[in-house]
Amino acid sequence: MILLYNRFAVKRQWIKNIDVNIISRCKLSIMNLADKDTIQKIFQQYGIKPLESRGQNFLINDEISNKIIASACLSADDVVVEVGPGLGILTRRLATTAKKILAVEIDKKLAALLKKNFKEFNNIEIINEDILQAFSIRSELQGINYKIVANLPYNITSIFLRKFLTEKPGPKEMILMVQKEVAQRICARPGKMSLLSVSVQFYSRPEILFYVPRENFYPRPEVDSAVIKLSVNNTLLTDGTGVSEKEFFKTVKIGFSSRRKQLHNNFSAGFKIKNEAAKELLTRAGLEETSRAQELTLKNWLVLVKLINKMVTP
């Protein structure tokens, strides 16, 4: 029995070694990267361990990959910045449609693997950098109306949005995979607004395209995701109004400083004015004295900033 067991064990190991050897000879551009077993063998071959701290959850559904690409509405003239390409399940699809792909991958092993396996694509450039720094792509994007396609690590979503919605040159459009709850907050309407939703909607027009359940990733995350589209505004709400972005967001931040409090309380504390003056401010803006920050539209905020600028001495 022991001899028989050993023979089976040796056979299993032999088959396993064959699988790994096949993986090492194949290119990522022709592998089925939506297959969990294939991904596990790639990880084994190249010593890759997905890190939760980097949000490394790999998409394993071809149908969803195709929907993301279709949502980007790419043309042969488009330049795309892909954030976190991972093993390249989106990269190879992007490269068949767009003019150039700048794939920014922070993981050294993944970046090296991508460079090796996509070297025959003359329109793919693999950049081993942190996207929040990514100094090398700035010069390449000067004067270009580019798009961003990204499966974002959940822990960098807010800072990523702040960077690419405010920095120049900025993208004309972003197709992003984010946590489901974050997507809903970004696209919130008055009554459920937050500092995040006001900020994103100030710079762009966001919409949720579709939801992606957690079982479509490996390793499987603890939350569901959503794909959103941000169409970046060519002009800002404050343009030509005499109100600066800095003044606008100073007021918004004070308004959201304590979500449980009514606006007049936050304004009174933040601008150091009497409570009655803060209530009068709201009334003059056409709002109820009992209004809360989450109930306001962006235009409401703009009216308030104009009134505050007249009332409060810098």
C-alpha positions, 0 to 999 in steps of 0.5 A: 500500500505504501509503495502504491501511495508513493507511485500516485504521489510521484505521478501527481507531482510529475503532472504538477511540474508539467503544468508549471513548465507549460505556464513558464513557456506560455505568454500571458497574452494568450493564457486564460487569465480568467481561470483561477487555476491558471492564475495560481500556477502563474503565482507559483511559478513566479513566486507571487503572493497577492498582498491585501495591503495593496488590494491585489484581487485579480478579476477572473471573469472575461465577460466583465473584462469585456464590459469594462473595455466596452464602457471605455468606448476606445478609439484607435487614437486613444491613449489609456493609463491602466492602473494596476494591470495585475496579470494583464486581463484588461491590458491585452484587450485595451491594446487591441483597440487603443493607440497606446497603453501606459500600464502602471504596476507598483508590484515589481514581480508583476511588472517584470512578468508583464514586460516579459509577456507583452514585449511583442506589443509595441503599443504597451508600456509597462511602468513599475511605479506607484500611480500616486507618484508616477513621475515618469508618465507626466511628460508623456501625458502633456497635451494629451486627452487620455483616459484612465481604466483601473481596477483600483485598490480600495485603500487608495480610491479617495487619494487617487480621485483627488490626484487625477481630478485636480492635477494637470494634465488630467484625464478626459474620462475614467472607468474605475472599479471601486468598492460598491459602497464607495461608488454609491457614495460618489454618485449620491444625490441630495439627501445622501451627499458627502464630502466625497460626492461633492468633491467628485461631482464638482470635477466630473459627472459620475455614474454607476455602470454595473456591479461586480459581485466579490466571487469574480475576483481571486483572491476573493475580497470581503466586499462587492465592487462596482464599475463607475464612469467619471466624465471629467468636466471641461469647465468648473462650477466656480468658473466665472463666478468670482469664487475660487476652488479653495473658497468653495471647498473651505465652505464645504469642509466646514459644512461637513465638519460634523454630519450630525449637526445642522449647518448653522451650527457648523458654520457658526463654529467654523466661520466664528459667527453668531448662530443667528447670523448663520441661520440668516445666511441659510435663509438668504440662500433659500434653504431651511434653517434646519438644513444639513450638509448632506441635503445640499446640491452643488449649486446650493454650496456655490450660493452659500460661498458667495454669501459667506464671502460678503459676510465674513471678512478674510 
